[in-house]
Amino acid sequence: MTFKEGFADDLQNVFFDLDEFASEHTIDGKTYTCVVTRLDKTEAKMSYGLMHSTLNPKEHEINKATHVIYIRTADLSRKLSTRASIRLDGKNMLIQDIDKVEGVTILYVGDFEM
């Protein structure tokens, strides 16, 4: 097995395994197997500093990333972009930033009320 094959196997069978790290969450009415982590206050403050220039300065309350969502890129049913809103498990979230790494989409999201 090559390194890439081993990495892909670990993603599928360990990281996104419901008995290991992943859990089922509803995003915009569709259930996904993903990993959702909550940022602690220190990390959230650091992300606020990084994101501060991306939004209107008057929008301080929605300018903080509070969660990171790891989801398989192939599972996504629509293209997501920064500053788009999603509904995660019934709660409104604003996508602050997006990374894509080896078939995994990483969403940095923050709470907000509409």
Secondary structure as UniProt FT lines:
FT   HELIX           3..10
FT   HELIX           11..15
FT   TURN            18..21
FT   STRAND          23..27
FT   TURN            28..29
FT   STRAND          30..38
FT   HELIX           41..51
FT   HELIX           52..54
FT   TURN            57..58
FT   HELIX           60..62
FT   STRAND          67..72
FT   HELIX           73..75
FT   TURN            82..83
FT   STRAND          85..88
FT   TURN            89..90
FT   STRAND          91..101
FT   TURN            102..103
FT   STRAND          104..111
//
